[in-house]
């Protein structure tokens, strides 16, 4: 039995894509109108985040067919198209960032520099708040389903946060230079744009590297992991499957599994149940090479009970 309450990870990912694209359009538009190179760079970084999330969904979620043979054929075509699509988007992002960095260097060599208007500051602050709200929503969803995915997403958000904060410092410093008459502070806006290009370059670089070296690793679809779930549910002592992710690398499969057990049993008993599930998966499926199992206490408020006997030998789940 598997519980999946609340928004799905797919919906959370799409919320990030739409949110980042909207922020990218707003920030690049405002940066272009106000001649703020740093806000333009921040908008380009938001676009790179949206592109990275989009290509991660492309192979698995773009294929829909009732015929299993046709679906597998379409999946193979999608997987073959993904590297080219990812590299193309990464190159476009890198070219845009490079052009922006060159423009910022040209601004630094200019004698006349204008500070961005107050509207740019308001947009930068509002965009930062919206980005944080999107992160909190996505992180809560990912944490319930995949702890490693949540940690990876938190690391990506940290880099985006650093980029936005650097841009914000550049905008505030440039505006302060205009107000105080300190012309040197006016250069902070193009300087932070160049610093933001470093984040953009790293993002595009990681997209290409992950495509070249990570394209052999594919996450199995929900229907492909059904056999694993059915096998695990037969293990005595397991109440629910909280999380199961199966990843395929060439012909081998690795599984990340989180199961819930009776909270009244000992840690050793919970570990024995986890080991039985791991052993069963490794012996039942020859292509499964690694299984990571974590046992967590079952929520006692849920209406179903454990199929593991309580200390008073009370049967709690009909077999």
Helices and strands as residue ranges (DSSP letters): H 9-34, H 37-61, H 68-108, H 118-145, H 147-180, G 183-187, H 188-214, E 217-219, H 226-232, E 238-249, E 252-261, H 267-284, E 288-297
